[in-house]
């Protein structure tokens, strides 16, 4: 399988993991090049999900992503979550995490890039 | 060249998608009548479908379910209404758990940056020339 086909397969698996955790796909953007995955945007659950995202859930989600065979490196550039020394924390910024934002909800990406899984 | 079918009742959105995706080398077929979309889908081999949600007659979710029964083509929902994806709807929960979980469906909210559109499309089907 070519690198490109492996990247597409990996992104399909990543989307599946995000969906499993009820993440709103419209607020995140994925890129995967030669096994290096870049996730940017706002990590937010779909409206109507009772439990909000918590650090353990985010950790578990990224652990699942890191276990994807063809992903060698994971970089996060999230507007509303940060990773400090391996621990996830929600940023206390003015990012709208209510799930009720208007149409201007492009994937954003103004956060700091974090290496979550190095090669 | 990869073919994309774009379905939206707003012609301006279709023109925008067509121009943007053509510029990346994709061949785009547009359809502004959701009632005719299934016939268009069957007429050619498409790599991806982009779907509006709120359309007169048949909404994007109905079309998506109809399409997925016919063929599991990757799909990208393009909507200005993030609240459309709400788990208080049993229909959404079912689609999310049975179809989205496969990882071949994505969402982009209008208005969107072209870079985000390209990332979503390439993330689903790869570049046009491969």
gemmi code that builds the backbone of each chain (N, CA, C; Angstrom):
import gemmi

chains = {
    "A": [
        ("UNK", (0.844, -1.196, 0.000), (0.000, 0.000, 0.000), (0.889, 1.259, 0.000)),
        ("UNK", (0.533, 2.247, -0.807), (1.350, 3.461, -0.876), (1.219, 4.283, 0.416)),
        ("UNK", (2.180, 5.213, 0.601), (2.116, 6.104, 1.763), (0.786, 6.855, 1.808)),
        ("UNK", (0.353, 7.320, 0.647), (-0.876, 8.104, 0.586), (-2.089, 7.247, 1.007)),
        ("UNK", (-2.108, 6.007, 0.537), (-3.221, 5.114, 0.900), (-3.192, 4.821, 2.408)),
        ("UNK", (-1.981, 4.675, 2.952), (-1.874, 4.432, 4.395), (-2.344, 5.656, 5.189)),
        ("UNK", (-1.997, 6.845, 4.687), (-2.433, 8.074, 5.358), (-3.959, 8.201, 5.342)),
        ("UNK", (-4.555, 7.858, 4.197), (-6.022, 7.938, 4.090), (-6.680, 6.944, 5.044)),
        ("UNK", (-6.104, 5.762, 5.098), (-6.630, 4.730, 5.996), (-6.510, 5.194, 7.457)),
        ("UNK", (-5.352, 5.790, 7.785), (-5.144, 6.270, 9.153), (-6.150, 7.368, 9.500)),
        ("UNK", (-6.386, 8.274, 8.564), (-7.335, 9.364, 8.837), (-8.759, 8.834, 9.006)),
        ("UNK", (-9.061, 7.786, 8.244), (-10.382, 7.157, 8.396), (-10.509, 6.587, 9.823)),
        ("UNK", (-9.436, 5.976, 10.281), (-9.460, 5.408, 11.632), (-9.556, 6.510, 12.694)),
        ("UNK", (-8.840, 7.608, 12.456), (-8.892, 8.725, 13.406), (-10.310, 9.298, 13.464)),
        ("UNK", (-10.913, 9.492, 12.304), (-12.298, 10.002, 12.303), (-13.215, 9.052, 13.070)),
        ("UNK", (-13.008, 7.753, 12.875), (-13.817, 6.765, 13.593), (-13.671, 6.920, 15.107)),
        ("UNK", (-12.455, 7.183, 15.560), (-12.219, 7.372, 17.006), (-12.904, 8.658, 17.489)),
        ("UNK", (-12.772, 9.719, 16.703), (-13.425, 10.989, 17.081), (-14.939, 10.799, 17.154)),
        ("UNK", (-15.470, 10.075, 16.185), (-16.919, 9.816, 16.168), (-17.316, 9.002, 17.395)),
        ("UNK", (-16.522, 8.005, 17.727), (-16.821, 7.168, 18.894), (-16.924, 8.018, 20.167)),
        ("UNK", (-16.131, 9.080, 20.214), (-16.152, 9.963, 21.392), (-17.072, 11.171, 21.187)),
        ("UNK", (-17.906, 11.107, 20.182), (-18.924, 12.135, 19.924), (-18.321, 13.510, 19.636)),
        ("UNK", (-17.132, 13.529, 19.036), (-16.501, 14.811, 18.710), (-17.142, 15.392, 17.448)),
        ("UNK", (-17.441, 16.676, 17.502), (-18.017, 17.366, 16.349), (-16.946, 17.489, 15.263)),
        ("UNK", (-17.111, 16.713, 14.192), (-16.097, 16.684, 13.129), (-15.983, 18.017, 12.392)),
        ("UNK", (-17.041, 18.813, 12.461), (-17.025, 20.095, 11.753), (-16.114, 21.129, 12.379)),
        ("UNK", (-15.631, 20.838, 13.553), (-14.790, 21.818, 14.254), (-13.319, 21.412, 14.313)),
        ("UNK", (-13.020, 20.266, 13.724), (-11.618, 19.842, 13.686), (-11.192, 19.565, 12.246)),
        ("UNK", (-9.922, 19.707, 12.037), (-9.376, 19.448, 10.710), (-8.182, 18.504, 10.870)),
        ("UNK", (-8.110, 17.500, 10.015), (-7.033, 16.509, 10.088), (-6.183, 16.573, 8.833)),
        ("UNK", (-4.886, 16.395, 9.039), (-3.998, 16.179, 7.897), (-3.046, 15.071, 8.287)),
        ("UNK", (-2.761, 14.177, 7.369), (-1.806, 13.117, 7.662), (-0.878, 12.961, 6.462)),
        ("UNK", (0.393, 13.145, 6.692), (1.384, 13.039, 5.627), (2.487, 12.103, 6.082)),
        ("UNK", (2.662, 11.039, 5.335), (3.688, 10.033, 5.654), (3.637, 9.607, 7.126)),
        ("UNK", (2.447, 9.400, 7.611), (2.270, 8.906, 8.981), (2.301, 9.972, 10.050)),
        ("UNK", (2.476, 11.235, 9.647), (2.497, 12.327, 10.619), (1.124, 13.013, 10.626)),
        ("UNK", (0.419, 12.862, 11.728), (-0.952, 13.368, 11.825), (-0.983, 14.729, 12.517)),
        ("UNK", (-1.731, 15.634, 11.942), (-1.892, 16.963, 12.525), (-3.391, 17.199, 12.759)),
        ("UNK", (-3.753, 17.423, 14.001), (-5.152, 17.702, 14.349), (-5.244, 19.141, 14.810)),
        ("UNK", (-6.109, 19.919, 14.176), (-6.266, 21.300, 14.623), (-7.740, 21.670, 14.724)),
        ("UNK", (-8.005, 22.725, 15.470), (-9.372, 23.195, 15.600), (-9.849, 23.186, 17.030)),
        ("UNK", (-11.122, 22.916, 17.203), (-11.750, 22.941, 18.526), (-12.282, 21.545, 18.828)),
        ("UNK", (-11.850, 21.018, 19.951), (-12.299, 19.689, 20.351), (-13.561, 19.860, 21.194)),
        ("UNK", (-14.672, 19.466, 20.607), (-15.959, 19.725, 21.243), (-16.910, 18.584, 20.912)),
        ("UNK", (-17.703, 18.172, 21.885), (-18.670, 17.114, 21.602), (-19.905, 17.677, 20.907)),
        ("UNK", (-20.629, 16.776, 20.254), (-21.873, 17.177, 19.598), (-22.851, 17.729, 20.627)),
        ("UNK", (-23.716, 18.610, 20.176), (-24.767, 19.110, 21.055), (-25.630, 17.952, 21.546)),
        ("UNK", (-26.055, 18.045, 22.793), (-26.950, 17.015, 23.333), (-26.234, 15.888, 24.046)),
        ("UNK", (-24.889, 15.818, 23.925), (-24.151, 14.782, 24.660), (-24.068, 15.226, 26.117)),
        ("UNK", (-24.492, 14.340, 27.017), (-24.600, 14.733, 28.433), (-23.249, 15.045, 29.076)),
        ("UNK", (-22.274, 14.158, 28.891), (-20.985, 14.362, 29.562), (-20.073, 15.239, 28.716)),
        ("UNK", (-19.601, 16.344, 29.267), (-18.657, 17.163, 28.503), (-17.307, 16.460, 28.415)),
        ("UNK", (-16.479, 16.924, 27.522), (-15.135, 16.338, 27.423), (-14.366, 16.617, 28.697)),
        ("UNK", (-13.655, 15.620, 29.161), (-12.838, 15.795, 30.366), (-11.415, 15.369, 30.017)),
        ("UNK", (-10.433, 15.770, 30.841), (-9.052, 15.361, 30.540), (-8.891, 13.844, 30.357)),
        ("UNK", (-9.510, 12.996, 31.212), (-9.343, 11.555, 30.972), (-9.915, 11.088, 29.628)),
        ("UNK", (-11.019, 11.697, 29.216), (-11.607, 11.298, 27.921), (-10.679, 11.715, 26.777)),
        ("UNK", (-10.162, 12.938, 26.865), (-9.251, 13.413, 25.810), (-7.996, 12.538, 25.786)),
        ("UNK", (-7.496, 12.212, 26.979), (-6.314, 11.346, 27.063), (-6.586, 9.992, 26.402)),
        ("UNK", (-7.725, 9.423, 26.748), (-8.085, 8.109, 26.212), (-8.230, 8.165, 24.681)),
        ("UNK", (-8.801, 9.264, 24.212), (-8.983, 9.411, 22.768), (-7.626, 9.492, 22.051)),
        ("UNK", (-6.718, 10.292, 22.599), (-5.405, 10.401, 21.961), (-4.594, 9.115, 22.128)),
        ("UNK", (-4.819, 8.397, 23.208), (-4.151, 7.100, 23.351), (-4.590, 6.158, 22.235)),
        ("UNK", (-5.883, 6.174, 21.946), (-6.395, 5.326, 20.853), (-5.789, 5.748, 19.512)),
        ("UNK", (-5.710, 7.064, 19.313), (-5.151, 7.571, 18.049), (-3.679, 7.163, 17.924)),
        ("UNK", (-2.952, 7.274, 19.035), (-1.518, 6.938, 18.999), (-1.295, 5.453, 18.701)),
        ("UNK", (-2.283, 4.636, 19.020), (-2.137, 3.196, 18.785), (-2.400, 2.802, 17.333)),
        ("UNK", (-2.888, 3.729, 16.531), (-3.111, 3.395, 15.118), (-1.767, 3.057, 14.482)),
        ("UNK", (-1.718, 1.920, 13.855), (-0.451, 1.350, 13.409), (0.349, 2.284, 12.497)),
        ("UNK", (-0.321, 2.906, 11.557), (0.404, 3.686, 10.553), (0.630, 5.137, 10.951)),
        ("UNK", (0.281, 5.484, 12.164), (0.547, 6.853, 12.624), (1.838, 6.860, 13.441)),
        ("UNK", (2.809, 7.623, 12.924), (4.124, 7.658, 13.573), (4.260, 8.869, 14.491)),
        ("UNK", (3.513, 9.910, 14.165), (3.665, 11.150, 14.924), (2.293, 11.832, 14.993)),
        ("UNK", (1.979, 12.406, 16.152), (0.713, 13.130, 16.299), (1.017, 14.536, 16.799)),
        ("UNK", (0.493, 15.515, 16.103), (0.629, 16.906, 16.543), (-0.757, 17.486, 16.767)),
        ("UNK", (-0.949, 18.138, 17.886), (-2.220, 18.785, 18.160), (-2.060, 20.291, 18.133)),
        ("UNK", (-3.013, 20.952, 17.536), (-3.016, 22.416, 17.477), (-4.451, 22.834, 17.797)),
        ("UNK", (-4.801, 22.661, 19.066), (-6.201, 22.798, 19.460), (-6.452, 24.126, 20.167)),
        ("UNK", (-7.542, 24.750, 19.802), (-7.861, 26.055, 20.377), (-8.296, 25.957, 21.832)),
        ("UNK", (-8.840, 24.818, 22.226), (-9.442, 24.759, 23.570), (-8.845, 23.692, 24.489)),
        ("UNK", (-7.804, 22.988, 24.023), (-7.135, 22.014, 24.895), (-5.634, 22.155, 24.755)),
        ("UNK", (-4.952, 21.980, 25.871), (-3.492, 22.017, 25.886), (-2.969, 20.747, 26.536)),
        ("UNK", (-1.742, 20.410, 26.201), (-1.116, 19.257, 26.827), (0.161, 19.721, 27.516)),
        ("UNK", (0.171, 19.609, 28.839), (1.369, 19.987, 29.596), (2.014, 18.735, 30.161)),
        ("UNK", (3.186, 18.443, 29.685), (3.928, 17.270, 30.170), (3.074, 16.003, 30.184)),
        ("UNK", (2.314, 15.831, 29.137), (1.529, 14.600, 29.020), (0.136, 14.669, 29.624)),
        ("UNK", (-0.198, 15.792, 30.281), (-1.545, 15.903, 30.869), (-2.380, 16.907, 30.079)),
        ("UNK", (-3.602, 16.500, 29.834), (-4.496, 17.373, 29.076), (-5.222, 18.351, 29.992)),
        ("UNK", (-5.334, 19.574, 29.533), (-6.070, 20.602, 30.282), (-6.877, 21.446, 29.312)),
        ("UNK", (-8.074, 21.767, 29.731), (-8.885, 22.644, 28.899), (-8.388, 24.071, 29.064)),
        ("UNK", (-8.253, 24.773, 27.960), (-7.796, 26.157, 28.043), (-8.917, 27.036, 28.588)),
        ("UNK", (-8.562, 27.975, 29.385), (-9.578, 28.864, 29.958), (-9.779, 30.093, 29.110)),
        ("UNK", (-9.739, 29.924, 27.805), (-9.888, 31.081, 26.924), (-11.352, 31.349, 26.666)),
        ("UNK", (-11.593, 32.271, 25.772), (-12.973, 32.651, 25.465), (-13.552, 31.812, 24.338)),
        ("UNK", (-12.905, 30.677, 24.050), (-13.424, 29.818, 22.982), (-14.828, 29.356, 23.353)),
        ("UNK", (-15.738, 29.420, 22.405), (-17.114, 29.000, 22.660), (-17.192, 27.480, 22.662)),
        ("UNK", (-17.403, 26.907, 23.821), (-17.513, 25.445, 23.891), (-18.936, 25.015, 24.202)),
        ("UNK", (-19.885, 25.892, 23.961), (-21.258, 25.571, 24.322), (-21.965, 24.732, 23.264)),
        ("UNK", (-21.365, 24.677, 22.092), (-22.024, 23.920, 21.031), (-23.148, 24.696, 20.382)),
        ("UNK", (-23.243, 25.988, 20.707), (-24.336, 26.762, 20.151), (-23.826, 27.898, 19.282)),
        ("UNK", (-22.574, 27.807, 18.879), (-22.002, 28.877, 18.063), (-22.732, 28.986, 16.734)),
        ("UNK", (-22.644, 30.149, 16.149), (-23.266, 30.377, 14.862), (-22.466, 29.714, 13.762)),
        ("UNK", (-22.724, 30.132, 12.542), (-22.094, 29.444, 11.435), (-20.594, 29.642, 11.308)),
        ("UNK", (-20.028, 30.654, 11.950), (-18.600, 30.881, 11.768), (-17.807, 29.932, 12.655)),
        ("UNK", (-17.724, 28.693, 12.243), (-17.122, 27.660, 13.086), (-16.038, 26.912, 12.325)),
        ("UNK", (-15.262, 27.633, 11.558), (-14.195, 26.967, 10.829), (-13.224, 26.351, 11.828)),
        ("UNK", (-12.413, 25.451, 11.339), (-11.640, 24.614, 12.251), (-10.609, 25.371, 13.081)),
        ("UNK", (-10.453, 26.621, 12.860), (-9.578, 27.423, 13.722), (-8.128, 27.000, 13.616)),
        ("UNK", (-7.459, 26.848, 14.732), (-6.084, 26.381, 14.675), (-5.101, 27.431, 15.132)),
        ("UNK", (-5.507, 28.284, 16.070), (-4.597, 29.325, 16.518), (-3.819, 28.892, 17.759)),
        ("UNK", (-4.035, 27.664, 18.212), (-3.374, 27.200, 19.417), (-1.923, 26.855, 19.168)),
        ("UNK", (-1.262, 26.434, 20.247), (0.126, 26.043, 20.133), (0.205, 24.605, 19.651)),
        ("UNK", (1.150, 24.338, 18.776), (1.299, 22.975, 18.296), (1.969, 22.126, 19.368)),
        ("UNK", (1.352, 21.000, 19.667), (1.869, 20.112, 20.711), (2.253, 18.788, 20.064)),
        ("UNK", (3.414, 18.291, 20.395), (3.794, 16.951, 19.947), (3.224, 15.948, 20.931)),
        ("UNK", (2.329, 15.122, 20.454), (1.667, 14.164, 21.336), (2.309, 12.790, 21.200)),
        ("UNK", (2.788, 12.517, 20.029), (3.508, 11.252, 19.836), (4.656, 11.529, 18.887)),
        ("UNK", (5.879, 11.386, 19.369), (7.024, 11.626, 18.509), (7.420, 10.363, 17.792)),
        ("UNK", (8.277, 10.517, 16.777), (8.721, 9.337, 16.015), (9.702, 8.526, 16.827)),
    ],
    "B": [
        ("UNK", (-8.621, 11.392, -12.927), (-9.159, 12.523, -12.172), (-10.355, 12.063, -11.318)),
        ("UNK", (-10.368, 12.502, -10.064), (-11.450, 12.069, -9.178), (-12.677, 12.962, -9.360)),
        ("UNK", (-13.829, 12.288, -9.368), (-15.085, 13.024, -9.565), (-15.802, 13.244, -8.233)),
        ("UNK", (-16.336, 14.440, -8.077), (-17.084, 14.794, -6.870), (-18.483, 15.248, -7.267)),
        ("UNK", (-19.472, 14.750, -6.547), (-20.847, 15.214, -6.759), (-21.207, 16.165, -5.621)),
        ("UNK", (-21.548, 17.405, -5.966), (-21.918, 18.404, -4.958), (-23.408, 18.703, -5.039)),
        ("UNK", (-24.080, 18.565, -3.913), (-25.532, 18.764, -3.880), (-25.860, 19.879, -2.889)),
        ("UNK", (-26.496, 20.917, -3.399), (-26.879, 22.062, -2.562), (-27.968, 22.811, -3.329)),
        ("UNK", (-28.953, 23.315, -2.607), (-30.013, 24.045, -3.315), (-29.593, 25.465, -3.667)),
        ("UNK", (-28.468, 25.924, -3.127), (-28.002, 27.282, -3.432), (-26.945, 27.241, -4.534)),
        ("UNK", (-27.288, 27.851, -5.658), (-26.385, 27.810, -6.814), (-25.049, 28.497, -6.534)),
        ("UNK", (-25.083, 29.551, -5.721), (-23.823, 30.263, -5.439), (-22.843, 29.352, -4.686)),
        ("UNK", (-23.383, 28.563, -3.765), (-22.521, 27.629, -3.018), (-21.965, 26.580, -3.981)),
        ("UNK", (-22.806, 26.096, -4.854), (-22.347, 25.076, -5.811), (-21.239, 25.623, -6.710)),
        ("UNK", (-21.433, 26.871, -7.149), (-20.399, 27.481, -8.014), (-19.084, 27.622, -7.249)),
        ("UNK", (-19.216, 28.029, -6.002), (-18.023, 28.199, -5.161), (-17.296, 26.854, -4.995)),
        ("UNK", (-18.056, 25.814, -4.665), (-17.445, 24.483, -4.490), (-16.825, 23.995, -5.801)),
        ("UNK", (-17.558, 24.204, -6.880), (-17.078, 23.744, -8.187), (-15.759, 24.433, -8.550)),
        ("UNK", (-15.736, 25.767, -8.400), (-14.513, 26.509, -8.750), (-13.342, 26.095, -7.855)),
        ("UNK", (-13.644, 25.999, -6.560), (-12.567, 25.687, -5.606), (-12.008, 24.288, -5.861)),
        ("UNK", (-12.873, 23.338, -6.071), (-12.405, 21.949, -6.226), (-11.823, 21.704, -7.619)),
        ("UNK", (-12.378, 22.381, -8.622), (-11.771, 22.308, -9.958), (-10.330, 22.812, -9.923)),
        ("UNK", (-10.129, 23.879, -9.162), (-8.786, 24.471, -9.069), (-7.781, 23.481, -8.489)),
        ("UNK", (-8.275, 22.524, -7.733), (-7.398, 21.493, -7.162), (-7.307, 20.265, -8.063)),
        ("UNK", (-8.009, 20.319, -9.190), (-7.917, 19.226, -10.158), (-9.035, 18.199, -10.083)),
        ("UNK", (-9.994, 18.396, -9.178), (-11.127, 17.465, -9.113), (-12.147, 17.837, -10.191)),
        ("UNK", (-12.865, 16.824, -10.655), (-13.949, 17.076, -11.601), (-15.248, 17.120, -10.792)),
        ("UNK", (-15.967, 18.216, -10.908), (-17.142, 18.394, -10.053), (-18.428, 18.405, -10.871)),
        ("UNK", (-19.372, 17.603, -10.444), (-20.725, 17.631, -11.006), (-21.620, 18.245, -9.940)),
        ("UNK", (-22.420, 19.231, -10.327), (-23.276, 19.887, -9.332), (-24.739, 19.491, -9.536)),
        ("UNK", (-25.475, 19.534, -8.445), (-26.902, 19.209, -8.504), (-27.629, 20.086, -7.488)),
        ("UNK", (-28.552, 20.923, -7.969), (-29.262, 21.806, -7.028), (-30.673, 21.307, -6.720)),
        ("UNK", (-30.977, 20.108, -7.192), (-32.291, 19.536, -6.918), (-32.111, 18.190, -6.211)),
        ("UNK", (-32.320, 18.175, -4.898), (-32.086, 16.927, -4.164), (-32.931, 15.758, -4.655)),
        ("UNK", (-34.081, 16.059, -5.251), (-34.945, 14.981, -5.757), (-34.281, 14.242, -6.928)),
        ("UNK", (-33.370, 14.940, -7.621), (-32.721, 14.320, -8.787), (-31.335, 13.770, -8.453)),
        ("UNK", (-30.895, 14.019, -7.221), (-29.502, 13.699, -6.878), (-29.170, 12.215, -6.993)),
        ("UNK", (-30.110, 11.377, -6.614), (-29.834, 9.939, -6.646), (-29.617, 9.458, -8.084)),
        ("UNK", (-30.395, 9.993, -9.012), (-30.212, 9.626, -10.426), (-28.844, 10.071, -10.923)),
        ("UNK", (-28.428, 11.277, -10.500), (-27.106, 11.772, -10.907), (-26.018, 10.873, -10.313)),
        ("UNK", (-26.204, 10.507, -9.060), (-25.214, 9.644, -8.390), (-25.028, 8.330, -9.147)),
        ("UNK", (-26.142, 7.766, -9.620), (-26.074, 6.468, -10.301), (-25.488, 6.578, -11.706)),
        ("UNK", (-25.496, 7.812, -12.249), (-25.085, 7.987, -13.641), (-23.570, 7.962, -13.835)),
        ("UNK", (-22.810, 8.212, -12.770), (-21.346, 8.262, -12.903), (-20.691, 7.651, -11.673)),
        ("UNK", (-19.384, 7.486, -11.785), (-18.635, 6.920, -10.675), (-18.007, 8.077, -9.877)),
        ("UNK", (-18.533, 8.358, -8.705), (-18.030, 9.473, -7.909), (-17.161, 8.975, -6.760)),
        ("UNK", (-16.123, 9.761, -6.481), (-15.237, 9.423, -5.361), (-15.754, 10.020, -4.057)),
        ("UNK", (-16.534, 11.096, -4.167), (-16.995, 11.828, -2.982), (-18.294, 12.564, -3.298)),
        ("UNK", (-19.125, 12.678, -2.266), (-20.348, 13.489, -2.387), (-20.250, 14.601, -1.357)),
        ("UNK", (-20.522, 15.832, -1.760), (-20.680, 16.898, -0.765), (-22.168, 17.208, -0.676)),
        ("UNK", (-22.650, 17.347, 0.555), (-24.090, 17.443, 0.775), (-24.451, 18.607, 1.679)),
        ("UNK", (-25.381, 19.428, 1.219), (-26.001, 20.398, 2.113), (-27.006, 19.620, 2.971)),
        ("UNK", (-27.445, 20.199, 4.081), (-28.437, 19.482, 4.896), (-29.842, 20.049, 4.665)),
        ("UNK", (-29.980, 21.342, 4.890), (-31.322, 21.916, 4.765), (-31.609, 22.270, 3.314)),
        ("UNK", (-32.423, 21.438, 2.698), (-32.812, 21.680, 1.307), (-34.311, 21.400, 1.182)),
        ("UNK", (-34.970, 22.069, 0.258), (-36.400, 21.813, 0.102), (-36.642, 20.424, -0.494)),
        ("UNK", (-37.686, 19.787, -0.066), (-38.032, 18.468, -0.626), (-37.389, 17.346, 0.157)),
        ("UNK", (-36.101, 17.162, -0.083), (-35.396, 16.067, 0.577), (-34.173, 16.654, 1.271)),
        ("UNK", (-34.006, 16.375, 2.563), (-32.838, 16.972, 3.221), (-31.594, 16.090, 3.055)),
        ("UNK", (-30.467, 16.668, 3.447), (-29.186, 15.988, 3.233), (-29.077, 14.659, 3.967)),
        ("UNK", (-29.710, 14.570, 5.130), (-29.650, 13.302, 5.872), (-30.416, 12.198, 5.131)),
        ("UNK", (-31.566, 12.546, 4.569), (-32.332, 11.555, 3.795), (-31.508, 11.070, 2.603)),
        ("UNK", (-30.881, 12.052, 1.913), (-30.064, 11.686, 0.749), (-28.898, 10.789, 1.160)),
        ("UNK", (-28.264, 11.169, 2.251), (-27.108, 10.410, 2.746), (-27.496, 8.956, 3.000)),
        ("UNK", (-28.621, 8.756, 3.678), (-29.070, 7.386, 3.986), (-29.378, 6.625, 2.690)),
        ("UNK", (-30.009, 7.330, 1.758), (-30.350, 6.710, 0.469), (-29.074, 6.309, -0.277)),
        ("UNK", (-28.109, 7.229, -0.302), (-26.848, 6.968, -1.002), (-26.093, 5.803, -0.364)),
        ("UNK", (-26.038, 5.812, 0.956), (-25.244, 4.799, 1.660), (-25.836, 3.402, 1.469)),
        ("UNK", (-27.135, 3.326, 1.250), (-27.725, 2.017, 0.972), (-27.294, 1.524, -0.406)),
        ("UNK", (-27.074, 2.482, -1.293), (-26.684, 2.136, -2.662), (-25.185, 1.841, -2.735)),
        ("UNK", (-24.378, 2.697, -2.124), (-22.926, 2.577, -2.203), (-22.275, 3.374, -1.074)),
        ("UNK", (-21.236, 2.833, -0.475), (-20.563, 3.556, 0.618), (-19.509, 4.530, 0.081)),
        ("UNK", (-19.998, 5.590, -0.542), (-19.109, 6.622, -1.071), (-18.788, 7.598, 0.057)),
        ("UNK", (-17.528, 8.034, 0.195), (-17.227, 9.056, 1.204), (-18.115, 10.296, 1.023)),
        ("UNK", (-18.474, 10.891, 2.131), (-19.399, 12.035, 2.085), (-18.891, 13.164, 2.961)),
        ("UNK", (-19.131, 14.387, 2.502), (-18.777, 15.575, 3.276), (-20.021, 16.455, 3.398)),
        ("UNK", (-20.535, 16.579, 4.616), (-21.671, 17.469, 4.841), (-21.166, 18.905, 4.902)),
        ("UNK", (-21.781, 19.782, 4.116), (-21.437, 21.211, 4.128), (-22.677, 21.961, 4.602)),
        ("UNK", (-22.637, 22.465, 5.803), (-23.843, 23.110, 6.333), (-23.504, 24.362, 7.131)),
        ("UNK", (-24.451, 25.269, 7.160), (-24.298, 26.486, 7.967), (-24.929, 26.293, 9.344)),
        ("UNK", (-25.403, 25.076, 9.612), (-26.141, 24.834, 10.857), (-25.504, 23.727, 11.695)),
        ("UNK", (-24.523, 24.102, 12.525), (-23.886, 23.087, 13.387), (-24.887, 22.354, 14.276)),
        ("UNK", (-25.974, 23.024, 14.614), (-26.954, 22.390, 15.506), (-27.683, 21.226, 14.829)),
        ("UNK", (-27.501, 21.093, 13.529), (-28.134, 19.949, 12.840), (-27.629, 18.633, 13.398)),
        ("UNK", (-26.374, 18.644, 13.881), (-25.804, 17.414, 14.422), (-25.984, 17.431, 15.939)),
        ("UNK", (-27.127, 16.984, 16.370), (-27.442, 17.016, 17.796), (-27.937, 15.640, 18.226)),
        ("UNK", (-27.392, 15.153, 19.316), (-27.700, 13.782, 19.726), (-29.080, 13.644, 20.372)),
        ("UNK", (-29.796, 14.757, 20.469), (-31.182, 14.616, 20.938), (-32.061, 14.041, 19.837)),
        ("UNK", (-31.511, 14.010, 18.630), (-32.238, 13.388, 17.522), (-31.812, 11.924, 17.397)),
        ("UNK", (-32.784, 11.026, 17.493), (-32.487, 9.589, 17.360), (-31.893, 9.285, 15.990)),
        ("UNK", (-32.355, 10.020, 14.987), (-31.861, 9.814, 13.621), (-30.356, 10.114, 13.544)),
        ("UNK", (-29.953, 11.206, 14.178), (-28.534, 11.580, 14.166), (-27.709, 10.544, 14.917)),
        ("UNK", (-28.196, 10.133, 16.074), (-27.462, 9.147, 16.874), (-27.265, 7.864, 16.067)),
        ("UNK", (-28.312, 7.428, 15.406), (-28.231, 6.190, 14.614), (-27.213, 6.346, 13.474)),
        ("UNK", (-27.298, 7.470, 12.765), (-26.356, 7.700, 11.655), (-24.924, 7.773, 12.163)),
        ("UNK", (-24.770, 8.469, 13.291), (-23.442, 8.667, 13.876), (-22.818, 7.316, 14.239)),
        ("UNK", (-23.626, 6.475, 14.871), (-23.098, 5.198, 15.363), (-22.968, 4.137, 14.277)),
        ("UNK", (-23.803, 4.237, 13.252), (-23.786, 3.186, 12.235), (-23.030, 3.571, 10.965)),
        ("UNK", (-23.001, 4.854, 10.651), (-22.376, 5.287, 9.388), (-21.116, 6.129, 9.622)),
        ("UNK", (-21.229, 7.180, 10.427), (-20.076, 8.067, 10.650), (-18.912, 7.300, 11.270)),
        ("UNK", (-19.248, 6.308, 12.065), (-18.226, 5.553, 12.787), (-17.213, 4.897, 11.833)),
        ("UNK", (-17.624, 4.669, 10.603), (-16.713, 4.072, 9.611), (-15.552, 4.995, 9.261)),
        ("UNK", (-15.745, 6.289, 9.508), (-14.667, 7.247, 9.250), (-14.609, 7.759, 7.823)),
        ("UNK", (-15.631, 7.473, 7.038), (-15.622, 7.943, 5.646), (-16.575, 9.121, 5.436)),
        ("UNK", (-17.032, 9.696, 6.528), (-17.921, 10.865, 6.438), (-17.316, 11.985, 7.283)),
        ("UNK", (-17.405, 13.211, 6.770), (-16.874, 14.354, 7.515), (-17.874, 15.511, 7.411)),
        ("UNK", (-17.579, 16.557, 8.153), (-18.472, 17.727, 8.211), (-17.633, 18.989, 8.053)),
        ("UNK", (-18.153, 19.955, 7.307), (-17.526, 21.289, 7.277), (-18.645, 22.321, 7.431)),
        ("UNK", (-18.382, 23.316, 8.264), (-19.408, 24.328, 8.504), (-19.152, 25.565, 7.644)),
        ("UNK", (-20.233, 26.049, 7.036), (-20.163, 27.277, 6.251), (-20.241, 28.471, 7.205)),
        ("UNK", (-19.566, 29.562, 6.948), (-18.601, 29.725, 5.858), (-17.286, 29.045, 6.233)),
        ("UNK", (-16.603, 28.538, 5.216), (-15.365, 27.820, 5.508), (-14.204, 28.407, 4.706)),
        ("UNK", (-13.007, 28.187, 5.236), (-11.800, 28.569, 4.494), (-11.537, 27.507, 3.434)),
        ("UNK", (-10.989, 27.924, 2.313), (-10.675, 26.938, 1.270), (-9.663, 25.916, 1.765)),
        ("UNK", (-8.721, 26.362, 2.595), (-7.731, 25.415, 3.126), (-8.414, 24.298, 3.916)),
        ("UNK", (-9.451, 24.669, 4.661), (-10.180, 23.654, 5.426), (-10.944, 22.719, 4.489)),
        ("UNK", (-11.536, 23.298, 3.447), (-12.248, 22.465, 2.470), (-11.284, 21.466, 1.833)),
        ("UNK", (-10.122, 21.968, 1.414), (-9.152, 21.080, 0.754), (-8.667, 19.992, 1.715)),
        ("UNK", (-8.458, 20.379, 2.976), (-8.003, 19.381, 3.959), (-9.062, 18.301, 4.148)),
        ("UNK", (-10.323, 18.706, 4.207), (-11.402, 17.728, 4.399), (-11.507, 16.798, 3.187)),
        ("UNK", (-11.480, 17.393, 1.996), (-11.636, 16.579, 0.774), (-10.438, 15.641, 0.601)),
        ("UNK", (-9.241, 16.189, 0.742), (-8.043, 15.333, 0.595), (-7.974, 14.278, 1.689)),
        ("UNK", (-8.475, 14.632, 2.864), (-8.487, 13.669, 3.967), (-9.447, 12.507, 3.722)),
        ("UNK", (-10.439, 12.742, 2.887), (-11.394, 11.680, 2.585), (-11.003, 10.865, 1.354)),
        ("UNK", (-10.506, 11.544, 0.317), (-10.270, 10.810, -0.944), (-8.855, 11.008, -1.516)),
        ("UNK", (-8.051, 11.832, -0.884), (-6.712, 12.074, -1.406), (-6.716, 13.134, -2.491)),
        ("UNK", (-5.508, 13.510, -2.972), (-5.434, 14.531, -4.012), (-6.097, 14.068, -5.310)),
        ("UNK", (-6.450, 15.044, -6.142), (-7.198, 14.732, -7.371), (-6.447, 13.836, -8.331)),
        ("UNK", (-5.130, 13.988, -8.346), (-4.357, 13.323, -9.405), (-3.814, 11.956, -9.015)),
        ("UNK", (-4.246, 11.416, -7.901), (-3.728, 10.097, -7.511), (-4.761, 9.017, -7.752)),
    ],
}
model = gemmi.Model(1)
for chain_id, residues in chains.items():
    chain = gemmi.Chain(chain_id)
    for i, (resn, *xyz) in enumerate(residues, 1):
        res = gemmi.Residue()
        res.name, res.seqid = resn, gemmi.SeqId(i, " ")
        for name, pos in zip(("N", "CA", "C"), xyz):
            atom = gemmi.Atom()
            atom.name, atom.element = name, gemmi.Element(name[0])
            atom.pos, atom.b_iso = gemmi.Position(*pos), 0.0
            res.add_atom(atom)
        chain.add_residue(res)
    model.add_chain(chain)
structure = gemmi.Structure()
structure.add_model(model)
structure.setup_entities()
